[in-house]
Amino acid sequence: MKNVTVYTTDHCSLCLSAKALLERRGIGYREINLARDPDGRTELQRITGMFSFPQIVIGEEPIGGFSELLAADREGRLTGLLAA
């Protein structure tokens, strides 16, 4: 299974929803809270080119935010994205 990284910030309902979806599916993830880790912003920009939250990266591939994560889950693509 590929590593999942979720870039979040404080007081972000979509960040909470993304983490909850992953947890319901039993998918482990590494959270980088950009309110507490300013160096993570540089990493986020380098990897995704985005500044909006949340941003989900599976392996080395940015998949987008909560809407994209939810769509991948509903369409059955999430499992394939996680496959090593």
N, CA, C and O of each residue as an XYZ file, in Angstrom:
336
protein
N       0.843     -1.178      0.000
C       0.000      0.000      0.000
C       0.891      1.245      0.000
O       1.885      1.313      0.723
N       0.520      2.211     -0.812
C       1.278      3.456     -0.888
C       1.012      4.310      0.351
O      -0.042      4.211      0.979
N       1.984      5.144      0.685
C       1.822      6.084      1.788
C       0.841      7.181      1.404
O       0.787      7.616      0.254
N       0.065      7.620      2.395
C      -0.888      8.701      2.192
C      -0.479      9.852      3.103
O      -0.243      9.662      4.296
N      -0.397     11.044      2.526
C      -0.110     12.247      3.298
C      -1.276     13.208      3.124
O      -1.745     13.444      2.011
N      -1.736     13.758      4.243
C      -2.835     14.713      4.222
C      -2.315     16.030      4.789
O      -1.927     16.108      5.955
N      -2.311     17.057      3.955
C      -1.918     18.399      4.381
C      -3.166     19.093      4.900
O      -4.159     19.213      4.182
N      -3.118     19.547      6.140
C      -4.278     20.136      6.795
C      -3.911     21.478      7.427
O      -2.763     21.922      7.388
N      -4.922     22.093      8.003
C      -4.723     23.256      8.848
C      -5.782     23.210      9.944
O      -6.729     22.427      9.864
N      -5.627     24.031     10.947
C      -6.583     24.062     12.053
C      -7.926     24.621     11.586
O      -7.990     25.416     10.648
N      -8.991     24.194     12.253
C     -10.342     24.722     12.026
C     -10.789     24.568     10.578
O     -11.352     25.494      9.994
N     -10.540     23.405     10.008
C     -10.864     23.137      8.610
C     -11.793     21.925      8.555
O     -11.361     20.793      8.771
N     -13.068     22.171      8.265
C     -14.038     21.073      8.261
C     -13.758     20.055      7.154
O     -13.986     18.861      7.347
N     -13.272     20.506      6.007
C     -12.955     19.566      4.934
C     -11.744     18.706      5.294
O     -11.659     17.550      4.879
N     -10.814     19.263      6.060
C      -9.664     18.477      6.537
C     -10.154     17.366      7.455
O      -9.718     16.220      7.346
N     -11.067     17.713      8.363
C     -11.628     16.711      9.269
C     -12.387     15.640      8.491
O     -12.296     14.458      8.824
N     -13.122     16.028      7.477
C     -13.871     15.069      6.668
C     -12.947     14.128      5.914
O     -13.224     12.932      5.828
N     -11.858     14.646      5.368
C     -10.899     13.804      4.642
C     -10.268     12.778      5.581
O     -10.160     11.600      5.242
N      -9.858     13.229      6.751
C      -9.246     12.306      7.717
C     -10.258     11.259      8.174
O      -9.907     10.089      8.329
N     -11.504     11.664      8.389
C     -12.546     10.727      8.824
C     -12.811      9.668      7.754
O     -12.984      8.494      8.078
N     -12.845     10.073      6.485
C     -13.061      9.110      5.410
C     -11.942      8.084      5.388
O     -12.195      6.883      5.299
N     -10.709      8.554      5.468
C      -9.568      7.631      5.468
C      -9.641      6.681      6.663
O      -9.395      5.483      6.522
N      -9.972      7.205      7.817
C     -10.068      6.370      9.020
C     -11.185      5.337      8.891
O     -11.007      4.189      9.300
N     -12.338      5.722      8.329
C     -13.438      4.768      8.135
C     -13.032      3.631      7.211
O     -13.498      2.502      7.365
N     -12.175      3.924      6.264
C     -11.710      2.907      5.307
C     -10.502      2.128      5.831
O     -10.012      1.217      5.163
N     -10.025      2.486      7.019
C      -8.868      1.802      7.597
C      -7.561      2.144      6.910
O      -6.625      1.344      6.895
N      -7.505      3.332      6.344
C      -6.314      3.776      5.612
C      -5.492      4.680      6.518
O      -5.948      5.745      6.933
N      -4.284      4.245      6.815
C      -3.380      5.059      7.619
C      -2.855      6.227      6.805
O      -2.738      6.141      5.582
N      -2.543      7.306      7.479
C      -2.036      8.485      6.788
C      -1.113      9.265      7.712
O      -1.157      9.137      8.935
N      -0.280     10.074      7.078
C       0.579     11.013      7.804
C      -0.049     12.378      7.615
O      -0.318     12.803      6.491
N      -0.281     13.063      8.731
C      -0.857     14.401      8.666
C       0.235     15.441      8.833
O       1.072     15.348      9.730
N       0.212     16.420      7.963
C       1.089     17.571      8.104
C       0.174     18.774      8.293
O      -0.457     19.249      7.349
N       0.116     19.255      9.531
C      -0.720     20.398      9.874
C       0.099     21.656      9.626
O       1.055     21.942     10.347
N      -0.280     22.391      8.616
C       0.517     23.544      8.193
C       0.412     24.724      9.136
O       1.219     25.650      9.050
N      -0.566     24.715     10.036
C      -0.627     25.757     11.057
C       0.482     25.554     12.084
O       0.910     26.497     12.749
N       0.937     24.314     12.202
C       1.980     23.988     13.183
C       3.326     23.671     12.548
O       4.340     23.607     13.243
N       3.344     23.471     11.233
C       4.569     23.090     10.528
C       4.744     23.983      9.300
O       4.412     23.577      8.186
N       5.266     25.204      9.499
C       5.386     26.136      8.377
C       6.273     25.619      7.246
O       6.083     26.010      6.094
N       7.235     24.752      7.548
C       8.071     24.187      6.488
C       7.254     23.298      5.561
O       7.620     23.091      4.403
N       6.147     22.774      6.076
C       5.274     21.942      5.260
C       4.666     22.696      4.097
O       4.342     22.093      3.074
N       4.501     24.016      4.232
C       3.946     24.819      3.131
C       4.841     24.763      1.901
O       4.357     24.671      0.774
N       6.141     24.817      2.124
C       7.086     24.718      1.012
C       6.965     23.356      0.348
O       6.950     23.252     -0.878
N       6.877     22.312      1.167
C       6.729     20.955      0.649
C       5.415     20.817     -0.127
O       5.387     20.232     -1.210
N       4.327     21.360      0.435
C       3.029     21.300     -0.229
C       3.088     21.986     -1.593
O       2.611     21.433     -2.584
N       3.655     23.157     -1.649
C       3.768     23.898     -2.915
C       4.607     23.123     -3.921
O       4.259     23.053     -5.099
N       5.695     22.547     -3.468
C       6.583     21.791     -4.359
C       5.874     20.567     -4.930
O       5.988     20.282     -6.122
N       5.145     19.843     -4.086
C       4.525     18.587     -4.510
C       3.242     18.809     -5.298
O       3.015     18.150     -6.313
N       2.398     19.735     -4.837
C       1.062     19.868     -5.427
C       0.854     21.141     -6.230
O      -0.026     21.194     -7.090
N       1.652     22.165     -5.960
C       1.437     23.458     -6.595
C       0.232     24.189     -6.022
O      -0.195     25.207     -6.567
N      -0.322     23.672     -4.919
C      -1.544     24.218     -4.337
C      -1.272     24.778     -2.946
O      -0.276     24.448     -2.302
N      -2.197     25.645     -2.501
C      -2.156     26.177     -1.145
C      -3.462     25.915     -0.406
O      -3.568     26.236      0.777
N      -4.461     25.338     -1.077
C      -5.755     25.103     -0.441
C      -5.710     23.819      0.395
O      -4.831     22.974      0.227
N      -6.680     23.703      1.292
C      -6.692     22.595      2.236
C      -8.010     21.850      2.161
O      -9.042     22.448      1.858
N      -7.992     20.570      2.430
C      -6.821     19.718      2.552
C      -6.252     19.399      1.174
O      -6.903     19.622      0.153
N      -5.063     18.890      1.161
C      -4.473     18.318     -0.041
C      -4.048     16.905      0.330
O      -3.404     16.694      1.357
N      -4.409     15.944     -0.505
C      -4.094     14.548     -0.246
C      -3.117     14.075     -1.309
O      -3.317     14.288     -2.505
N      -2.055     13.429     -0.845
C      -1.040     12.878     -1.737
C      -0.952     11.386     -1.445
O      -0.764     10.974     -0.301
N      -1.092     10.584     -2.496
C      -0.983      9.132     -2.368
C       0.270      8.713     -3.103
O       0.393      8.906     -4.313
N       1.200      8.137     -2.359
C       2.513      7.852     -2.930
C       3.163      9.174     -3.271
O       3.383     10.006     -2.391
N       3.467      9.372     -4.517
C       4.050     10.638     -4.981
C       3.036     11.453     -5.786
O       3.374     12.506     -6.327
N       1.794     10.967     -5.864
C       0.798     11.600     -6.722
C      -0.227     12.418     -5.938
O      -0.967     11.867     -5.123
N      -0.275     13.716     -6.177
C      -1.318     14.531     -5.545
C      -2.666     14.181     -6.180
O      -2.789     14.148     -7.404
N      -3.673     13.919     -5.343
C      -4.987     13.614     -5.907
C      -5.961     14.771     -5.737
O      -7.037     14.757     -6.334
N      -5.608     15.765     -4.940
C      -6.462     16.929     -4.746
C      -6.965     17.017     -3.324
O      -6.313     16.559     -2.386
N      -8.131     17.610     -3.180
C      -8.701     17.846     -1.859
C      -9.745     16.819     -1.480
O      -9.767     15.710     -2.014
N     -10.615     17.197     -0.547
C     -11.628     16.274     -0.055
C     -12.585     15.839     -1.160
O     -12.940     14.662     -1.226
N     -13.004     16.739     -2.015
C     -13.944     16.391     -3.091
C     -13.379     15.294     -3.987
O     -14.089     14.362     -4.364
N     -12.109     15.412     -4.321
C     -11.473     14.410     -5.174
C     -11.304     13.079     -4.438
O     -11.470     12.010     -5.026
N     -10.975     13.155     -3.153
C     -10.858     11.937     -2.341
C     -12.212     11.234     -2.256
O     -12.298     10.018     -2.429
N     -13.252     11.991     -1.992
C     -14.599     11.427     -1.887
C     -15.034     10.805     -3.218
O     -15.601      9.713     -3.238
N     -14.770     11.494     -4.317
C     -15.126     10.962     -5.632
C     -14.377      9.660     -5.914
O     -14.969      8.705     -6.415
N     -13.090      9.614     -5.601
C     -12.316      8.396     -5.812
C     -12.884      7.243     -4.983
O     -12.945      6.108     -5.454
N     -13.294      7.534     -3.765
C     -13.880      6.518     -2.904
C     -15.208      6.034     -3.471
O     -15.423      4.827     -3.583
N     -16.092      6.941     -3.826
C     -17.420      6.585     -4.339
C     -17.362      5.844     -5.663
O     -18.206      4.992     -5.942
N     -16.364      6.168     -6.479
C     -16.224      5.533     -7.793
C     -15.417      4.246     -7.732
O     -15.227      3.583     -8.752
N     -14.936      3.885     -6.533
C     -14.163      2.656     -6.392
C     -12.715      2.757     -6.856
O     -12.048      1.736     -7.021
N     -12.226      3.964     -7.068
C     -10.846      4.154     -7.549
C      -9.833      4.263     -6.424
O      -8.632      4.129     -6.662
N     -10.295      4.505     -5.195
C      -9.372      4.743     -4.085
C      -8.482      3.533     -3.843
O      -7.279      3.681     -3.632
N      -9.055      2.350     -3.871
C      -8.277      1.131     -3.650
C      -7.162      0.996     -4.681
O      -6.037      0.628     -4.341
N      -7.473      1.293     -5.932
C      -6.465      1.228     -6.991
C      -5.373      2.258     -6.814
O      -4.207      1.981     -7.096
N      -5.733      3.440     -6.352
C      -4.730      4.479     -6.114
C      -3.763      4.080     -5.003
O      -2.593      4.462     -5.017
N      -4.263      3.308     -4.043
C      -3.445      2.901     -2.901
C      -2.572      1.685     -3.189
O      -1.612      1.428     -2.462
N      -2.890      0.943     -4.228
C      -2.152     -0.284     -4.538
C      -0.684      0.020     -4.791
O      -0.333      0.970     -5.491
N       0.149     -0.806     -4.208
C       1.607     -0.594     -4.362
C       2.077     -1.011     -5.735
O       3.265     -0.904     -6.040
